[in-house]
Amino acid sequence: MFFAAVVAPIGAGLLTTLHPDSGHSRWIAYQFLYGIGLGASVQSALLAAQATLPLSDVAIGTAIINFSQQFGGALFVSVGENVFLNNLASGLKTIPGLDVTSVLNTGATELRDTVPAQYLEKVVSTYNDALMKTMTVAAAMSALSILGVVCVEWKDIRKKQKDVERPVQDVEKAVGDAGNA
């Protein structure tokens, strides 16, 4: 869990450093790092619940974790969209002569075809600024996950060598006892 709580904020933080001229290797590596952190956090939270809760509470604990993860994701998609659109709209309003409504109604992939050339560089820069502020929200929320991680009981779930060999010995003993009868 510590791995995820450290790697995800680093990946999200690195995503905030991207700019329109960033090479593919940077944005692919940063997304990969962020994705590894997020993926590890989803699974490790469920494992922690299964390892630390009494057996009678495991179902409830994993259900609460799944609900929280899904609800948090749904909620912060909306937060991220609002941060992005508000920053984009306010940034575009600073460009004199630009029809802000038409740019907001245009998808990001169609910008180069629809925005006049004299505004294109500033519009792309404004898009980047809005995206980076959105990534800052992701980095902050990922960093806050460390608060939850430090509250979880540390429990080693690896099997001891003695525990792994015991069932085999018990089976061999049972088979041996049955053969002697």
Buried (B, 14 or more C-beta within 10 A) or exposed (E): BEEBBBBBBBBBBBBBEBEEEEEEEBBEEBBEBBEBBBEBBEEBBBEBBBBBBEEEEBEEBBEEBBEEBEEEEEEBEEEBEEBBEEBBBEBBEEBEEBBBEEBEEBEEEEBEEBBEEEBEEBBBBBBBBBBBBBBBBBBEBBBEBBEBBEEBEEEEEEEEEEEEEEEEEEEEEEEEEEEEE
